[in-house]
Amino acid sequence: PLFRSQIPDTDVVLAIKGSEMALVSFTVNDLRKCAASLCENGSAPTPESTSVCEITKCKLVASGKIEDDWFICAAVPDWLLLLSFDPKTRTFHKIKEFGCGDEIISCVSFTPSRIVVGTSKFFFIDPKTTKIEDLRGESLSSKSRSKFPMSAFQVASDEVLLCYSECGIFVDYRGVQTRSRHLTWSRMPQGFVHRHGHLYVNYRNSIEVYDLKTYSSSLLVVSNPRFLDGLRCIMSTNPGSISLLRYNPISSPLLSPTKRPLSDVNRSRRSQTARSPLKHRNLAKRESI
């Protein structure tokens, strides 16, 4: 699988698989069995997967829970697909297709009430009504016009942080800026995580932590950082060793590293046992971004 996303509050994992880039689902239990077999025997069978609505050529997938309903967004050439998920029957249903033409979908993020999609700009989708809420006409700073969207997070009840490639801008759900001050990254970001009033920006060889109230930041030098399980742990790899950085939101927003030789990790494994960018059409329904 090239990309994975676990559906919140379920044991179902979505993944993009194979040369056809098919969207498939696994269960967490099946993946755990394969991981255990890999640790014990050095090899593992391919976990059983189920096709999701026969979707192929999938470039990006994201899932989220809004109120009491589960939704999935899958980006394929020229279209963004909106699906629903029933956790009781583990079935997926297409709700709507949004045509995006020449626009490239760079990111899809879920907030408690909206889906935030990034193309050449950000826009919101209300999955309950499938209405597109275009921010193009609103007064976003000129700083965002030449940058590309990377991620978005709800940071207050009516405030969203839009993360572009070179800055972060705070807006409400109408797209109107809520703060005069922006966040500016010190390097080219590779990813973002938001936890407990802090934004963690992943660079190539470091992580920068921003306090969203004071705008202060601190830089932690980490080789080849990779977020594991959100932000509960970050893995850093160096020749011959692995460093794990644990996150404790109660004591500190920062991360405390503990190094472990790579040989110890290998021994441990062996010892284990068992436009607006979205045109209209029902289809489901279809609509252009």
C-alpha positions in Angstrom: 0.0 0.0 0.0 1.2 3.5 -0.9 -1.0 5.5 1.5 -3.1 4.6 4.4 -5.8 6.2 6.5 -7.6 4.6 9.4 -11.3 5.5 9.6 -11.8 7.1 13.0 -13.3 5.0 15.8 -13.3 1.9 13.7 -10.9 -1.0 13.0 -11.0 -0.3 9.2 -7.9 1.0 7.4 -8.0 2.5 3.9 -5.0 2.1 1.6 -4.0 2.7 -2.0 -2.7 -0.5 -3.4 -0.8 -1.8 -6.4 0.1 -0.5 -9.8 -3.6 0.3 -10.5 -3.6 2.4 -7.3 -6.8 0.8 -6.2 -8.6 2.0 -3.1 -9.0 -0.9 -0.7 -9.8 -1.5 2.9 -8.2 -3.8 5.5 -9.0 -4.6 9.1 -6.6 -3.6 11.8 -6.6 -7.2 13.1 -5.5 -8.6 9.7 -2.6 -6.1 9.6 -1.5 -7.0 13.1 -1.4 -10.6 12.2 0.8 -9.9 9.2 3.1 -7.7 11.4 3.4 -10.5 14.0 4.2 -13.0 11.3 6.8 -10.7 9.8 8.5 -10.2 13.2 8.4 -14.0 14.0 9.2 -15.5 10.6 10.8 -12.7 8.6 8.0 -12.9 6.1 4.3 -12.3 6.0 1.3 -13.2 3.8 -0.4 -10.4 2.0 -3.3 -9.2 4.1 -6.8 -9.7 2.6 -8.2 -6.5 1.2 -11.6 -5.4 0.0 -12.1 -3.0 -3.0 -13.8 0.3 -2.1 -16.5 1.0 -4.7 -14.1 -0.3 -7.4 -12.1 2.9 -7.3 -8.7 2.9 -9.1 -6.1 5.5 -10.0 -6.5 6.9 -6.5 -4.0 9.6 -5.6 -5.1 10.6 -2.2 -7.6 9.4 0.5 -8.7 10.8 3.8 -11.4 9.8 6.2 -13.2 11.5 9.1 -16.2 11.5 11.4 -18.5 14.5 11.3 -21.2 14.4 14.0 -22.4 10.8 13.9 -21.5 10.0 10.3 -18.4 8.7 8.7 -17.1 10.1 5.4 -14.3 9.3 3.0 -12.7 11.6 0.3 -10.8 10.0 -2.5 -8.9 12.0 -5.2 -8.8 10.4 -8.7 -7.8 12.1 -12.0 -10.3 15.0 -12.7 -12.6 14.1 -9.7 -12.9 14.2 -5.9 -15.1 11.4 -4.7 -17.2 11.8 -1.5 -18.3 8.5 0.1 -20.1 7.5 3.2 -19.2 4.5 5.4 -21.4 2.4 7.6 -19.3 0.9 10.4 -22.0 -1.7 11.3 -22.0 -3.3 7.8 -18.6 -2.1 6.8 -20.0 -0.9 3.5 -19.1 2.2 1.4 -21.5 4.3 -0.7 -20.7 7.0 -3.2 -22.5 10.3 -2.4 -21.1 12.7 -4.9 -18.4 13.4 -7.4 -16.8 16.8 -7.6 -15.1 17.6 -10.9 -11.8 19.4 -10.5 -10.7 19.6 -14.2 -7.0 20.6 -14.4 -6.8 21.3 -10.6 -4.5 19.1 -8.6 -5.8 18.1 -5.2 -2.9 18.6 -2.8 -4.6 17.8 0.5 -7.9 16.8 2.2 -8.5 17.5 5.9 -11.5 16.9 8.1 -12.7 19.2 10.8 -15.6 18.5 13.2 -18.1 20.1 10.7 -16.4 20.4 7.3 -14.1 18.8 4.8 -11.3 21.1 3.8 -9.9 20.5 0.3 -6.8 22.1 -1.1 -6.2 22.6 -4.9 -4.7 25.9 -6.1 -6.7 27.3 -3.1 -8.6 26.0 -0.1 -12.4 25.5 -0.1 -14.8 23.8 2.3 -17.4 21.0 1.7 -20.3 20.4 4.0 -20.7 16.6 3.6 -24.3 16.7 5.0 -25.5 19.0 2.2 -22.6 18.4 -0.2 -22.5 22.1 -0.6 -19.2 23.7 -1.7 -18.2 26.8 0.3 -15.8 28.7 -1.9 -13.3 31.0 -0.3 -12.1 32.5 -3.5 -14.2 35.7 -3.1 -13.1 36.3 0.5 -10.3 38.5 1.6 -7.5 36.0 2.1 -4.1 37.6 2.3 -2.0 38.0 -0.8 0.6 36.0 1.0 -1.5 32.9 0.2 -2.1 33.5 -3.5 1.2 32.2 -4.8 1.5 29.3 -2.3 0.0 25.9 -2.4 -2.3 24.4 0.2 -0.8 21.6 2.4 -3.2 21.0 5.3 -5.9 22.5 7.6 -6.9 22.2 11.2 -9.8 23.5 13.3 -8.1 25.3 16.1 -11.2 26.9 17.7 -15.0 26.4 17.4 -15.2 28.8 14.4 -11.6 29.1 13.4 -9.5 27.1 11.0 -5.8 27.2 10.4 -5.0 27.0 6.7 -1.5 25.7 6.2 0.2 26.7 2.9 3.7 25.9 1.7 5.1 29.1 3.2 2.7 30.4 5.8 -0.3 29.6 8.0 -3.4 31.8 7.9 -6.3 31.8 10.4 -9.8 32.1 9.0 -13.4 31.4 10.0 -15.8 29.1 8.0 -16.6 32.0 5.6 -13.0 32.4 4.7 -12.6 35.7 6.5 -9.3 36.1 8.4 -9.7 36.0 12.1 -6.2 37.1 13.0 -3.9 39.8 11.5 -0.8 37.8 12.2 0.3 34.8 10.2 2.5 31.9 10.9 5.7 31.7 8.8 7.7 28.5 8.4 11.5 28.7 8.7 11.9 25.9 6.1 9.9 24.0 3.5 7.4 21.9 5.4 6.8 18.3 4.7 3.8 17.8 7.0 1.8 19.2 9.9 0.2 17.9 13.1 -2.0 19.9 15.4 -2.4 18.9 19.1 -3.5 20.8 22.2 -3.0 24.4 20.9 0.4 23.6 19.2 1.3 23.1 15.6 4.1 20.7 14.8 5.7 21.3 11.5 7.8 18.5 10.0 10.8 19.6 8.0 13.4 17.3 6.4 15.8 17.2 9.4 13.9 19.0 12.1 10.5 19.7 13.8 9.3 23.1 14.7 6.7 23.6 17.4 4.4 26.7 17.3 2.3 27.9 20.2 -0.8 29.1 18.4 -1.6 31.6 21.2 1.7 33.3 21.6 3.2 32.6 18.1 6.4 31.5 19.8 8.2 28.6 18.3 11.0 26.2 19.1 13.1 24.0 16.8 14.0 20.4 17.5 16.7 18.9 15.3 15.7 15.4 14.2 17.2 13.3 11.4 14.6 12.1 8.9 11.6 12.6 11.2 8.4 10.6 10.7 5.2 11.0 12.7 3.9 7.7 14.1 0.2 7.4 15.2 -0.5 11.1 14.9 1.9 12.6 17.3 2.2 10.0 20.1 5.6 9.1 18.8 8.1 10.4 16.2 10.7 8.1 14.7 14.1 9.4 13.6 16.5 7.2 11.7 20.3 7.5 11.6 22.8 5.0 10.3 22.8 2.2 12.8 20.2 3.6 15.2 16.6 4.6 15.7 15.4 7.4 17.9 11.9 7.5 19.3 10.5 10.9 20.5 7.6 10.6 22.9 4.9 13.3 23.1 3.3 14.1 26.5 0.6 16.8 26.0 0.1 17.1 29.8 3.6 17.9 30.9 5.0 19.6 27.8 4.1 20.2 24.2 7.7 19.4 23.3 9.2 16.0 22.6 11.6 14.0 24.7 14.0 11.7 22.7 15.2 8.3 23.6 17.7 6.6 21.4 17.8 2.9 20.7 20.4 1.1 18.6 19.1 -0.5 15.5 20.5 -3.8 16.5 18.4 -3.7 19.6 15.3 -3.2 17.5 16.2 -6.1 15.3 16.8 -8.4 18.3 13.5 -7.3 19.8 11.7 -8.2 16.7 13.3 -11.7 16.5 12.4 -12.3 20.1 8.7 -11.6 19.6 6.3 -14.5 19.3 2.8 -14.8 18.2 -12.6 26.0 -9.6 -14.6 27.3 -7.3 -12.0 24.5 -8.3 -15.2 21.5 -7.3 -19.7 21.1 -12.5 -23.2 19.6 -11.2 -24.3 16.0 -11.9 -26.2 13.5 -9.7 -24.8 10.0 -9.1 -24.7 10.0 -6.8 -24.2 13.6 -7.8 -21.4 15.3 -9.6 -20.2 18.9 -9.3 -17.2 20.9 -10.4 -14.8 22.4 -8.0 
